[in-house]
Amino acid sequence: MAVISDRSDSAVQRIIDVTKHSRSVVRSVLIEDAEPLVQSIHAGLEFIEVYGVETSPLPDEVVTACQRAGIPVRLVAVSLMNELFKTDKKPKAFGIARVPRQWSLDELARTTGDIIVLDGVKIVGNIGAIVRTSFALGAGGIILVDSDLTTIADRRLIRASRGYVFSLPIVLASRAEAIAHFRRTGIPVIAFDAEGDLAVSDLRDADEQLALLLGSEKTGTSSSFESISRHSVSIPIDPAAESLNVSVCAGIALYERFHWNLADRRRSPSAPSAEQHAPARRTGRPAGSAGTGGSAGTRRRSR
């Protein structure tokens, strides 16, 4: 592979620009490490170039994924790596990709799996873990409400999700937008709460698409969602334990739903056509809402 050793190479400036912490407009993003790279390539992210370090050959799976997608690959001289990544951990494999267009709520309505709604969850590590679990267990998408993120192409979120953030629809929305969306689509909202009227195991019986509402680690779900929550769900835990982490709660909820979510589909992250906005849902017995609580939520809050 060709080695970049000249600081005047256009790739060097691209890397410098994309690693700046204070960028007002984010059009490109840095993807680091082999697993996030491969997953982002599989998700269809548009890469400008992928890089390895001169002294550390790129993993075969990265090279193969790049070859199949027609992505150019080069190595970077060690001296330049030390200059480009002065304080950050120096990745052995990384790439620069164009930030994809953000999903809309109307486009999300075309997915058929359960929707995870994170209300006020701000810890990026938790969001990333939930993204990975949601993809693995067949969720249709995620709505982030009051997350403090301005884009899903946040470098921290890409790291925390191991690149899966581009593999399923994720929408940034206000509470008002999310509430209006569920009123319009009629998808049952299930809020997780320590004193829920349903047990989490009851979610197995719902033969329809659900919106699983999980609250923030500090304040739980907002009262704004009460008017549209059909039921509340609790996860039984030892009374000596204060709560469960919100990402653990999401995992438990999605595990109870995986038979329905993975039964007959693996959704593509490709953006749907504009004329198709109606949600495709199964019919059957509705399930309850779920809050957070001894899970992640309102009374006993997640950490």
URHUUR-V752431 format. One record per pair of residues at least 4 apart in sequence whose ideal C-beta (glycine too) atoms are under 8 Angstrom apart, sorted by the first residue. I is the first residue (numbers start at 0). J is the second residue. D is the distance in Angstrom with one decimal. If there is no record, write none. Layout:
i-><I | I>
j-><J | J>
d-><D | D>
This chain:
i-><0 | 0 | 0 | 0 | 0 | 1 | 1 | 2 | 2 | 2 | 2 | 2 | 3 | 3 | 3 | 3 | 3 | 3 | 3 | 3 | 3 | 4 | 4 | 4 | 5 | 6 | 6 | 6 | 7 | 9 | 10 | 10 | 10 | 10 | 10 | 11 | 11 | 11 | 12 | 13 | 13 | 13 | 13 | 13 | 14 | 14 | 14 | 14 | 14 | 15 | 15 | 16 | 16 | 17 | 17 | 17 | 17 | 18 | 18 | 18 | 18 | 25 | 25 | 25 | 25 | 26 | 26 | 27 | 27 | 27 | 27 | 27 | 28 | 28 | 28 | 28 | 28 | 28 | 28 | 29 | 29 | 29 | 29 | 30 | 30 | 30 | 30 | 30 | 30 | 30 | 30 | 30 | 30 | 30 | 31 | 31 | 31 | 31 | 31 | 31 | 31 | 32 | 32 | 32 | 32 | 32 | 32 | 33 | 33 | 33 | 33 | 33 | 33 | 33 | 34 | 34 | 34 | 35 | 35 | 35 | 35 | 35 | 35 | 36 | 36 | 36 | 36 | 36 | 36 | 36 | 36 | 37 | 37 | 37 | 37 | 37 | 38 | 38 | 38 | 38 | 38 | 38 | 39 | 39 | 39 | 39 | 39 | 39 | 39 | 40 | 40 | 40 | 40 | 40 | 40 | 41 | 41 | 42 | 42 | 42 | 42 | 42 | 43 | 43 | 43 | 44 | 44 | 44 | 44 | 45 | 45 | 45 | 46 | 46 | 46 | 46 | 46 | 46 | 46 | 47 | 47 | 47 | 47 | 48 | 48 | 48 | 48 | 48 | 48 | 49 | 49 | 49 | 49 | 49 | 49 | 49 | 49 | 49 | 49 | 50 | 50 | 50 | 50 | 50 | 50 | 50 | 51 | 51 | 51 | 51 | 51 | 51 | 51 | 51 | 51 | 51 | 52 | 52 | 52 | 52 | 52 | 52 | 52 | 53 | 53 | 53 | 53 | 54 | 55 | 57 | 57 | 57 | 57 | 57 | 57 | 58 | 58 | 59 | 60 | 61 | 61 | 61 | 62 | 62 | 63 | 64 | 64 | 65 | 65 | 65 | 65 | 66 | 70 | 75 | 75 | 75 | 76 | 77 | 78 | 79 | 80 | 80 | 81 | 81 | 84 | 84 | 84 | 98 | 98 | 99 | 99 | 100 | 101 | 101 | 101 | 101 | 102 | 102 | 102 | 102 | 102 | 102 | 102 | 103 | 103 | 104 | 104 | 104 | 104 | 104 | 104 | 104 | 105 | 105 | 106 | 106 | 106 | 106 | 107 | 107 | 107 | 107 | 107 | 107 | 107 | 108 | 108 | 108 | 108 | 108 | 109 | 109 | 109 | 109 | 109 | 109 | 110 | 110 | 110 | 110 | 110 | 110 | 111 | 111 | 111 | 111 | 111 | 111 | 111 | 111 | 112 | 112 | 112 | 112 | 112 | 112 | 112 | 112 | 113 | 113 | 113 | 113 | 113 | 113 | 113 | 113 | 113 | 113 | 113 | 114 | 114 | 114 | 114 | 114 | 114 | 114 | 114 | 114 | 114 | 115 | 115 | 115 | 115 | 115 | 115 | 115 | 115 | 115 | 115 | 115 | 116 | 116 | 116 | 116 | 116 | 116 | 116 | 116 | 116 | 117 | 117 | 117 | 117 | 117 | 117 | 117 | 117 | 117 | 118 | 118 | 118 | 118 | 118 | 118 | 118 | 118 | 118 | 118 | 119 | 119 | 119 | 119 | 119 | 119 | 119 | 119 | 119 | 120 | 120 | 120 | 120 | 120 | 120 | 120 | 120 | 120 | 120 | 120 | 121 | 121 | 121 | 121 | 121 | 122 | 122 | 123 | 123 | 123 | 123 | 123 | 123 | 124 | 124 | 125 | 125 | 125 | 125 | 125 | 125 | 126 | 126 | 126 | 126 | 126 | 126 | 126 | 127 | 127 | 127 | 127 | 127 | 127 | 127 | 127 | 128 | 128 | 128 | 128 | 128 | 129 | 129 | 129 | 129 | 129 | 129 | 129 | 130 | 130 | 130 | 130 | 130 | 130 | 130 | 130 | 130 | 131 | 131 | 131 | 131 | 132 | 132 | 132 | 132 | 132 | 133 | 133 | 133 | 133 | 133 | 133 | 134 | 134 | 134 | 134 | 136 | 136 | 136 | 136 | 136 | 136 | 136 | 137 | 137 | 137 | 137 | 137 | 137 | 137 | 137 | 138 | 138 | 138 | 139 | 139 | 139 | 139 | 139 | 140 | 140 | 140 | 140 | 141 | 141 | 141 | 141 | 142 | 142 | 142 | 142 | 142 | 142 | 143 | 143 | 143 | 143 | 143 | 144 | 144 | 144 | 144 | 144 | 145 | 145 | 145 | 146 | 148 | 148 | 148 | 149 | 149 | 150 | 151 | 151 | 151 | 151 | 151 | 152 | 152 | 152 | 153 | 154 | 155 | 156 | 156 | 157 | 157 | 160 | 162 | 163 | 164 | 165 | 166 | 167 | 167 | 168 | 172 | 172 | 172 | 173 | 174 | 174 | 174 | 174 | 175 | 175 | 176 | 177 | 177 | 178 | 178 | 178 | 178 | 178 | 179 | 180 | 181 | 181 | 181 | 181 | 181 | 182 | 184 | 186 | 186 | 186 | 186 | 186 | 187 | 187 | 187 | 187 | 187 | 187 | 187 | 187 | 187 | 187 | 188 | 188 | 188 | 188 | 188 | 188 | 188 | 188 | 189 | 189 | 189 | 189 | 189 | 189 | 189 | 189 | 189 | 189 | 189 | 189 | 189 | 189 | 189 | 190 | 190 | 190 | 190 | 190 | 190 | 190 | 190 | 190 | 190 | 190 | 190 | 190 | 190 | 190 | 191 | 191 | 191 | 191 | 191 | 191 | 191 | 191 | 191 | 191 | 191 | 191 | 191 | 191 | 191 | 191 | 191 | 191 | 191 | 192 | 192 | 192 | 192 | 192 | 192 | 192 | 192 | 192 | 192 | 192 | 192 | 192 | 193 | 193 | 193 | 193 | 193 | 193 | 193 | 193 | 193 | 193 | 193 | 194 | 194 | 194 | 194 | 195 | 195 | 195 | 195 | 195 | 195 | 195 | 195 | 196 | 196 | 196 | 196 | 197 | 197 | 197 | 197 | 197 | 197 | 197 | 197 | 197 | 197 | 198 | 198 | 198 | 199 | 199 | 199 | 199 | 199 | 199 | 199 | 199 | 199 | 200 | 201 | 201 | 201 | 201 | 202 | 202 | 202 | 202 | 202 | 202 | 202 | 202 | 203 | 203 | 203 | 203 | 204 | 204 | 205 | 205 | 205 | 205 | 205 | 205 | 205 | 205 | 206 | 206 | 206 | 206 | 206 | 207 | 207 | 207 | 207 | 207 | 207 | 207 | 208 | 208 | 208 | 209 | 209 | 211 | 211 | 211 | 211 | 211 | 212 | 212 | 212 | 212 | 212 | 212 | 212 | 213 | 213 | 213 | 213 | 213 | 213 | 213 | 213 | 213 | 213 | 214 | 214 | 214 | 214 | 214 | 214 | 214 | 214 | 214 | 214 | 214 | 214 | 215 | 215 | 215 | 215 | 215 | 216 | 216 | 216 | 216 | 216 | 216 | 217 | 218 | 219 | 219 | 219 | 219 | 219 | 219 | 219 | 219 | 220 | 220 | 220 | 220 | 220 | 224 | 228 | 228 | 229 | 229 | 229 | 229 | 230 | 230 | 230 | 230 | 231 | 231 | 231 | 231 | 231 | 232 | 232 | 232 | 232 | 232 | 232 | 233 | 233 | 233 | 233 | 233 | 234 | 234 | 234 | 234 | 234 | 234 | 234 | 235 | 236 | 236 | 236 | 236 | 236 | 240 | 241 | 241 | 241 | 242 | 242 | 242 | 242 | 242 | 242 | 242 | 242 | 242 | 243 | 243 | 243 | 243 | 243 | 243 | 243 | 244 | 244 | 244 | 244 | 245 | 245 | 245 | 245 | 245 | 245 | 246 | 246 | 247 | 247 | 247 | 248 | 248 | 248 | 248 | 248 | 248 | 249 | 249 | 250 | 251 | 251 | 252 | 252 | 252 | 253 | 253 | 256 | 257 | 258 | 259 | 261 | 271 | 289 | 290 | 290 | 290 | 291 | 291 | 291 | 291 | 291 | 292 | 292 | 292 | 292 | 293 | 293 | 294 | 295 | 295 | 296 | 296>
j-><51 | 57 | 72 | 73 | 74 | 73 | 74 | 53 | 73 | 74 | 75 | 76 | 8 | 10 | 11 | 50 | 73 | 74 | 75 | 76 | 79 | 76 | 78 | 79 | 11 | 11 | 79 | 82 | 11 | 13 | 14 | 48 | 50 | 73 | 75 | 15 | 79 | 83 | 16 | 17 | 27 | 47 | 48 | 95 | 18 | 29 | 50 | 83 | 95 | 19 | 83 | 22 | 27 | 27 | 28 | 29 | 95 | 29 | 83 | 84 | 87 | 98 | 149 | 150 | 152 | 97 | 98 | 47 | 95 | 96 | 97 | 98 | 95 | 96 | 97 | 98 | 152 | 154 | 157 | 93 | 94 | 95 | 154 | 35 | 36 | 39 | 44 | 46 | 93 | 94 | 95 | 96 | 157 | 162 | 35 | 36 | 90 | 92 | 93 | 157 | 158 | 36 | 90 | 91 | 92 | 93 | 158 | 37 | 57 | 58 | 60 | 61 | 91 | 92 | 38 | 161 | 162 | 39 | 157 | 158 | 160 | 161 | 162 | 40 | 49 | 61 | 64 | 92 | 93 | 94 | 162 | 41 | 60 | 61 | 64 | 162 | 42 | 161 | 162 | 163 | 165 | 166 | 44 | 46 | 94 | 96 | 157 | 162 | 165 | 44 | 46 | 64 | 65 | 68 | 70 | 64 | 166 | 162 | 163 | 165 | 166 | 268 | 165 | 268 | 269 | 96 | 97 | 99 | 165 | 96 | 97 | 99 | 65 | 68 | 70 | 94 | 95 | 96 | 97 | 94 | 95 | 96 | 97 | 70 | 71 | 72 | 73 | 94 | 95 | 57 | 61 | 65 | 70 | 71 | 72 | 73 | 92 | 93 | 94 | 72 | 73 | 74 | 75 | 92 | 93 | 94 | 55 | 56 | 57 | 61 | 72 | 73 | 74 | 75 | 91 | 92 | 74 | 75 | 77 | 80 | 89 | 91 | 92 | 74 | 75 | 76 | 77 | 77 | 91 | 61 | 62 | 72 | 74 | 91 | 92 | 62 | 92 | 63 | 64 | 65 | 72 | 92 | 66 | 72 | 67 | 68 | 70 | 69 | 70 | 71 | 72 | 70 | 94 | 79 | 80 | 83 | 80 | 81 | 82 | 83 | 84 | 89 | 85 | 89 | 88 | 89 | 90 | 150 | 152 | 152 | 165 | 270 | 150 | 151 | 170 | 171 | 106 | 107 | 140 | 168 | 169 | 170 | 270 | 107 | 170 | 108 | 142 | 170 | 172 | 176 | 177 | 180 | 273 | 276 | 168 | 270 | 271 | 276 | 114 | 139 | 140 | 142 | 168 | 170 | 180 | 180 | 184 | 276 | 277 | 278 | 271 | 275 | 276 | 277 | 278 | 279 | 114 | 139 | 140 | 168 | 266 | 278 | 139 | 208 | 264 | 266 | 278 | 279 | 280 | 281 | 137 | 138 | 139 | 140 | 208 | 260 | 264 | 266 | 137 | 138 | 139 | 208 | 209 | 210 | 211 | 253 | 256 | 259 | 260 | 138 | 139 | 140 | 141 | 142 | 186 | 208 | 209 | 210 | 211 | 129 | 133 | 138 | 140 | 141 | 142 | 210 | 211 | 213 | 249 | 253 | 141 | 142 | 144 | 177 | 188 | 210 | 211 | 212 | 213 | 126 | 129 | 141 | 142 | 143 | 144 | 146 | 213 | 245 | 144 | 145 | 174 | 212 | 213 | 214 | 215 | 220 | 221 | 224 | 144 | 145 | 146 | 214 | 215 | 217 | 218 | 220 | 221 | 125 | 126 | 129 | 143 | 146 | 213 | 214 | 215 | 216 | 245 | 295 | 145 | 146 | 147 | 215 | 216 | 126 | 216 | 127 | 148 | 153 | 155 | 156 | 159 | 128 | 159 | 129 | 216 | 244 | 245 | 246 | 301 | 130 | 143 | 146 | 148 | 156 | 159 | 160 | 131 | 155 | 156 | 158 | 159 | 160 | 161 | 164 | 132 | 159 | 160 | 246 | 249 | 133 | 141 | 213 | 245 | 246 | 249 | 250 | 134 | 141 | 156 | 159 | 160 | 163 | 164 | 167 | 169 | 135 | 160 | 161 | 163 | 136 | 246 | 249 | 250 | 253 | 138 | 140 | 141 | 167 | 249 | 253 | 138 | 163 | 166 | 167 | 250 | 253 | 254 | 256 | 257 | 260 | 261 | 253 | 256 | 257 | 260 | 261 | 264 | 265 | 266 | 167 | 253 | 260 | 167 | 168 | 208 | 260 | 266 | 167 | 168 | 169 | 170 | 167 | 168 | 169 | 170 | 169 | 170 | 172 | 177 | 180 | 210 | 148 | 169 | 170 | 171 | 172 | 172 | 173 | 174 | 177 | 221 | 173 | 174 | 215 | 171 | 153 | 156 | 171 | 153 | 171 | 171 | 156 | 164 | 165 | 169 | 171 | 156 | 157 | 164 | 157 | 158 | 159 | 160 | 164 | 162 | 164 | 164 | 166 | 167 | 169 | 268 | 268 | 266 | 268 | 268 | 176 | 177 | 180 | 177 | 178 | 221 | 223 | 224 | 179 | 223 | 180 | 181 | 224 | 182 | 223 | 224 | 226 | 227 | 183 | 184 | 185 | 186 | 188 | 210 | 227 | 227 | 278 | 208 | 209 | 210 | 278 | 280 | 205 | 207 | 209 | 210 | 229 | 230 | 285 | 286 | 287 | 288 | 209 | 210 | 212 | 224 | 227 | 228 | 229 | 288 | 197 | 202 | 209 | 210 | 211 | 212 | 228 | 229 | 230 | 231 | 232 | 286 | 287 | 288 | 289 | 195 | 212 | 214 | 220 | 224 | 225 | 228 | 230 | 231 | 232 | 288 | 289 | 290 | 291 | 296 | 195 | 211 | 212 | 213 | 214 | 220 | 231 | 232 | 233 | 234 | 248 | 252 | 289 | 290 | 291 | 292 | 294 | 295 | 296 | 219 | 220 | 231 | 232 | 233 | 289 | 290 | 291 | 292 | 294 | 296 | 297 | 298 | 233 | 242 | 290 | 291 | 292 | 293 | 294 | 296 | 297 | 298 | 299 | 231 | 233 | 292 | 298 | 230 | 231 | 232 | 233 | 287 | 289 | 290 | 292 | 230 | 231 | 232 | 287 | 201 | 202 | 230 | 231 | 232 | 233 | 286 | 287 | 288 | 289 | 232 | 233 | 235 | 232 | 233 | 234 | 235 | 251 | 252 | 255 | 289 | 294 | 255 | 205 | 232 | 286 | 287 | 209 | 232 | 252 | 255 | 256 | 286 | 287 | 289 | 255 | 256 | 258 | 259 | 284 | 286 | 209 | 256 | 259 | 283 | 284 | 285 | 286 | 287 | 259 | 281 | 282 | 283 | 284 | 280 | 281 | 282 | 283 | 284 | 285 | 286 | 278 | 280 | 281 | 256 | 286 | 249 | 252 | 253 | 256 | 289 | 220 | 224 | 228 | 288 | 289 | 290 | 291 | 220 | 245 | 248 | 249 | 252 | 291 | 294 | 295 | 296 | 301 | 218 | 219 | 220 | 221 | 245 | 290 | 291 | 295 | 296 | 297 | 300 | 301 | 219 | 220 | 245 | 300 | 301 | 244 | 245 | 295 | 300 | 301 | 302 | 300 | 300 | 290 | 291 | 292 | 295 | 296 | 297 | 298 | 300 | 224 | 290 | 291 | 296 | 297 | 228 | 288 | 290 | 285 | 286 | 287 | 288 | 286 | 287 | 288 | 289 | 287 | 288 | 289 | 290 | 292 | 252 | 287 | 288 | 289 | 290 | 294 | 289 | 290 | 292 | 293 | 294 | 243 | 248 | 251 | 252 | 292 | 293 | 294 | 293 | 240 | 242 | 243 | 293 | 294 | 293 | 299 | 300 | 302 | 292 | 293 | 294 | 295 | 296 | 299 | 300 | 301 | 302 | 247 | 248 | 251 | 293 | 294 | 295 | 301 | 248 | 295 | 301 | 302 | 249 | 291 | 294 | 295 | 296 | 301 | 250 | 295 | 251 | 294 | 295 | 252 | 291 | 294 | 295 | 296 | 301 | 253 | 295 | 254 | 255 | 294 | 256 | 289 | 294 | 257 | 260 | 260 | 261 | 262 | 281 | 265 | 275 | 294 | 294 | 296 | 297 | 295 | 296 | 297 | 300 | 301 | 296 | 297 | 298 | 299 | 298 | 299 | 301 | 300 | 301 | 300 | 301>
d-><7.2 | 7.9 | 6.0 | 5.8 | 5.1 | 4.9 | 7.1 | 5.3 | 7.0 | 4.7 | 7.3 | 5.8 | 5.0 | 5.7 | 6.8 | 7.5 | 5.6 | 6.9 | 5.0 | 6.4 | 6.4 | 4.1 | 7.4 | 6.6 | 7.8 | 5.4 | 6.7 | 7.6 | 7.3 | 6.5 | 6.3 | 6.1 | 7.4 | 7.0 | 8.0 | 6.4 | 6.5 | 7.1 | 6.2 | 6.3 | 7.3 | 6.9 | 7.8 | 5.6 | 6.3 | 7.6 | 7.7 | 5.3 | 6.8 | 7.2 | 6.5 | 7.6 | 7.5 | 5.3 | 6.6 | 4.8 | 5.5 | 6.1 | 7.0 | 7.3 | 7.1 | 5.7 | 7.8 | 5.7 | 6.2 | 6.6 | 5.7 | 6.9 | 5.5 | 6.6 | 5.7 | 6.3 | 7.3 | 5.7 | 7.9 | 5.4 | 4.3 | 6.8 | 6.9 | 6.0 | 7.6 | 6.1 | 6.1 | 5.3 | 5.4 | 5.1 | 7.5 | 7.8 | 6.4 | 4.9 | 7.6 | 5.8 | 6.1 | 6.5 | 6.4 | 7.7 | 4.1 | 7.5 | 4.7 | 7.6 | 6.7 | 6.6 | 5.7 | 7.4 | 6.1 | 7.3 | 7.9 | 6.2 | 7.9 | 4.6 | 6.5 | 5.3 | 7.8 | 5.2 | 6.2 | 5.2 | 6.3 | 5.9 | 6.0 | 7.1 | 7.8 | 5.3 | 3.0 | 6.4 | 6.6 | 5.4 | 7.3 | 5.8 | 7.3 | 5.6 | 6.8 | 6.3 | 5.4 | 6.0 | 4.9 | 7.4 | 6.3 | 6.5 | 3.6 | 5.7 | 7.6 | 6.4 | 4.4 | 7.7 | 7.7 | 6.4 | 7.7 | 4.6 | 5.4 | 6.6 | 6.7 | 4.4 | 6.9 | 5.3 | 6.9 | 6.9 | 7.4 | 7.5 | 7.8 | 4.0 | 4.4 | 5.7 | 7.6 | 6.8 | 7.1 | 4.6 | 7.6 | 6.4 | 5.2 | 6.0 | 4.6 | 7.4 | 7.7 | 7.2 | 4.5 | 5.1 | 7.0 | 4.6 | 7.9 | 7.7 | 4.8 | 6.7 | 6.8 | 7.0 | 5.0 | 7.2 | 6.6 | 6.5 | 6.0 | 7.6 | 6.8 | 5.2 | 5.5 | 7.3 | 4.9 | 8.0 | 7.3 | 7.4 | 3.8 | 7.3 | 5.9 | 6.8 | 5.2 | 7.3 | 5.6 | 6.5 | 6.4 | 6.5 | 3.8 | 7.7 | 7.1 | 7.7 | 4.9 | 7.3 | 6.8 | 5.4 | 6.5 | 6.0 | 6.6 | 5.7 | 7.5 | 5.5 | 7.9 | 4.7 | 6.5 | 5.2 | 5.7 | 5.8 | 4.6 | 4.8 | 5.2 | 6.7 | 7.9 | 8.0 | 5.4 | 7.2 | 6.6 | 6.0 | 6.3 | 6.3 | 8.0 | 5.4 | 6.3 | 6.6 | 6.4 | 6.3 | 7.8 | 7.9 | 4.1 | 7.7 | 5.0 | 7.9 | 7.4 | 5.3 | 5.3 | 7.4 | 7.0 | 6.5 | 6.8 | 5.9 | 6.0 | 5.6 | 7.2 | 7.6 | 7.3 | 4.4 | 7.4 | 6.6 | 4.4 | 7.4 | 6.5 | 6.8 | 7.2 | 7.0 | 7.3 | 6.9 | 5.2 | 5.8 | 7.2 | 4.4 | 6.4 | 5.0 | 6.9 | 7.0 | 6.8 | 6.6 | 7.5 | 5.7 | 6.2 | 6.4 | 7.5 | 4.5 | 8.0 | 4.6 | 6.7 | 5.8 | 5.1 | 7.8 | 6.9 | 7.5 | 4.8 | 7.1 | 5.1 | 5.3 | 7.8 | 7.3 | 5.3 | 5.6 | 6.8 | 4.5 | 4.4 | 5.6 | 6.8 | 7.5 | 6.5 | 6.7 | 7.4 | 3.4 | 5.1 | 6.0 | 5.7 | 7.5 | 5.9 | 6.3 | 6.0 | 7.0 | 7.5 | 5.0 | 6.7 | 7.8 | 5.2 | 5.0 | 3.1 | 7.4 | 7.0 | 4.5 | 7.1 | 6.3 | 7.9 | 5.3 | 6.0 | 6.1 | 4.8 | 7.1 | 5.8 | 7.2 | 5.5 | 7.6 | 5.7 | 7.0 | 5.6 | 5.5 | 7.1 | 6.3 | 6.7 | 7.3 | 7.4 | 4.5 | 7.1 | 6.4 | 5.4 | 5.5 | 7.5 | 4.6 | 7.3 | 7.9 | 5.4 | 7.0 | 6.0 | 7.6 | 7.7 | 4.8 | 6.7 | 6.4 | 7.3 | 5.4 | 6.7 | 4.6 | 6.9 | 6.6 | 6.7 | 6.7 | 7.1 | 5.4 | 6.6 | 6.6 | 5.7 | 7.5 | 4.8 | 6.8 | 7.3 | 6.2 | 6.9 | 5.2 | 6.4 | 5.0 | 5.5 | 6.6 | 6.6 | 4.6 | 7.6 | 6.3 | 3.3 | 7.8 | 6.0 | 7.8 | 6.6 | 5.9 | 6.0 | 7.8 | 7.4 | 6.2 | 6.8 | 7.5 | 5.2 | 6.8 | 5.8 | 8.0 | 7.6 | 5.8 | 5.1 | 6.6 | 7.8 | 7.0 | 6.3 | 6.1 | 7.5 | 7.0 | 4.4 | 5.4 | 5.4 | 6.5 | 5.0 | 6.4 | 7.2 | 6.8 | 5.3 | 4.7 | 7.8 | 6.4 | 6.9 | 6.6 | 7.7 | 6.2 | 6.8 | 7.7 | 6.8 | 7.8 | 5.6 | 7.1 | 2.3 | 4.0 | 7.5 | 7.2 | 6.4 | 6.7 | 7.7 | 3.9 | 8.0 | 5.9 | 7.0 | 7.9 | 7.3 | 5.0 | 4.6 | 7.9 | 6.5 | 6.5 | 7.5 | 7.7 | 4.1 | 5.3 | 5.3 | 7.4 | 7.1 | 6.2 | 5.5 | 6.1 | 5.0 | 5.9 | 7.0 | 5.9 | 4.7 | 6.0 | 3.7 | 7.8 | 5.8 | 6.3 | 7.1 | 6.5 | 7.2 | 4.8 | 5.1 | 5.1 | 7.6 | 4.0 | 6.4 | 7.3 | 4.7 | 6.2 | 7.0 | 7.6 | 7.9 | 6.0 | 3.2 | 4.0 | 7.5 | 7.5 | 8.0 | 6.8 | 6.0 | 6.2 | 7.5 | 7.2 | 6.9 | 7.5 | 6.2 | 5.6 | 3.6 | 6.5 | 6.9 | 7.0 | 7.4 | 4.7 | 7.3 | 7.8 | 5.0 | 5.4 | 5.5 | 7.8 | 7.9 | 6.3 | 6.6 | 7.1 | 5.2 | 7.2 | 5.8 | 6.9 | 5.4 | 5.4 | 7.9 | 7.6 | 6.8 | 7.8 | 6.9 | 5.4 | 6.7 | 6.3 | 7.5 | 7.6 | 7.6 | 6.4 | 5.3 | 7.6 | 4.9 | 7.2 | 7.8 | 6.9 | 7.8 | 6.8 | 6.6 | 6.1 | 5.9 | 5.5 | 6.2 | 5.8 | 4.2 | 7.6 | 7.3 | 6.4 | 6.7 | 5.6 | 6.9 | 5.8 | 6.5 | 4.2 | 4.7 | 7.3 | 7.0 | 6.1 | 6.0 | 4.9 | 7.4 | 6.3 | 7.9 | 6.3 | 6.7 | 8.0 | 6.4 | 6.4 | 6.6 | 7.5 | 5.7 | 6.1 | 6.2 | 7.6 | 5.5 | 5.4 | 6.0 | 5.3 | 6.1 | 5.2 | 5.6 | 6.9 | 5.0 | 6.5 | 7.4 | 7.7 | 6.9 | 5.5 | 6.7 | 4.5 | 7.8 | 5.3 | 6.3 | 7.8 | 6.7 | 7.8 | 4.6 | 5.5 | 6.6 | 5.1 | 4.9 | 6.1 | 5.3 | 7.9 | 7.1 | 5.3 | 6.7 | 5.4 | 6.3 | 7.1 | 6.6 | 5.8 | 7.6 | 5.6 | 6.3 | 5.7 | 3.7 | 3.7 | 7.8 | 4.3 | 7.8 | 5.4 | 6.2 | 7.8 | 4.2 | 7.6 | 5.1 | 7.3 | 4.6 | 5.5 | 3.5 | 7.3 | 7.7 | 6.9 | 7.3 | 6.6 | 5.5 | 7.1 | 7.5 | 7.2 | 5.5 | 7.1 | 7.1 | 6.0 | 7.1 | 4.1 | 4.3 | 4.1 | 5.9 | 4.6 | 6.2 | 5.1 | 7.8 | 7.5 | 4.1 | 7.1 | 6.0 | 7.3 | 2.6 | 6.1 | 4.1 | 7.9 | 5.7 | 5.3 | 6.9 | 5.7 | 7.9 | 7.6 | 7.7 | 2.7 | 4.3 | 7.4 | 6.8 | 6.8 | 4.2 | 4.7 | 7.3 | 6.3 | 6.5 | 6.7 | 7.2 | 3.8 | 4.3 | 3.5 | 7.6 | 6.2 | 5.7 | 6.5 | 5.7 | 5.5 | 7.9 | 6.6 | 4.3 | 7.6 | 5.2 | 7.0 | 4.8 | 7.5 | 7.6 | 3.9 | 7.9 | 7.1 | 7.0 | 6.7 | 7.0 | 5.4 | 6.9 | 4.8 | 7.8 | 6.0 | 6.2 | 5.7 | 7.0 | 7.7 | 6.1 | 7.8 | 7.0 | 6.8 | 6.2 | 7.2 | 6.6 | 6.5 | 4.5 | 5.5 | 5.6 | 7.6 | 7.1 | 5.3 | 7.2 | 7.0 | 7.9 | 6.4 | 6.6 | 5.9 | 7.7 | 7.2 | 7.5 | 6.6 | 6.3 | 2.7 | 7.7 | 6.9 | 5.6 | 7.3 | 2.9 | 5.7 | 5.6 | 5.4 | 6.6 | 5.5 | 7.6 | 5.9 | 7.0 | 6.6 | 4.5 | 7.1 | 7.2 | 5.6 | 7.3 | 5.2 | 7.5 | 7.8 | 5.8 | 5.8 | 6.0 | 6.6 | 6.9 | 6.6 | 6.8 | 7.8 | 7.4 | 5.4 | 5.9 | 5.8 | 7.8 | 5.4 | 7.5 | 5.0 | 6.7 | 7.9 | 6.8 | 3.8 | 3.5 | 7.4 | 7.6 | 7.0 | 3.9 | 6.1 | 4.0 | 5.9 | 7.5 | 7.5 | 6.5 | 7.8 | 7.6 | 7.7 | 7.7 | 7.9 | 5.9 | 7.0 | 6.0 | 4.5 | 5.9 | 6.2 | 7.3 | 7.5 | 5.3 | 7.5 | 8.0 | 4.2 | 3.2 | 7.1 | 5.7 | 5.6 | 5.6 | 5.7 | 5.7 | 5.7 | 5.5 | 4.0 | 7.2 | 6.8 | 7.8 | 6.1 | 4.5 | 7.1 | 2.5 | 3.7 | 6.9 | 7.1 | 5.4 | 6.2 | 4.2 | 7.8 | 7.5 | 5.9 | 6.6 | 2.9 | 6.6 | 8.0 | 7.8 | 7.5 | 5.4 | 5.9 | 6.7 | 6.5 | 6.1 | 5.7 | 7.9 | 7.5 | 5.8 | 4.1 | 7.1 | 5.1 | 7.6 | 6.2 | 4.7 | 7.8 | 7.7 | 5.6 | 7.8 | 7.6 | 7.6 | 6.1 | 7.1 | 6.9 | 7.9 | 4.2 | 5.5 | 5.3 | 6.4 | 4.7 | 5.2 | 7.7 | 6.8 | 5.2 | 6.3 | 6.3 | 7.1 | 6.8 | 5.4 | 5.8 | 6.5 | 7.0 | 7.7 | 3.3 | 7.8 | 3.9 | 6.5 | 8.0 | 6.5 | 7.9 | 7.7 | 6.3 | 6.6 | 3.7 | 4.1 | 7.7 | 6.6 | 6.1 | 7.5 | 6.2 | 6.8 | 7.3 | 6.6 | 6.5 | 7.9 | 6.3 | 7.1 | 5.3 | 5.3 | 6.2 | 7.8 | 7.8 | 5.6 | 7.9 | 7.9 | 5.2 | 5.7 | 4.1 | 1.4 | 5.6 | 7.1 | 6.4 | 4.5 | 5.6 | 5.3 | 5.6 | 7.8 | 4.8 | 7.1 | 7.2 | 3.3 | 6.2 | 6.6>
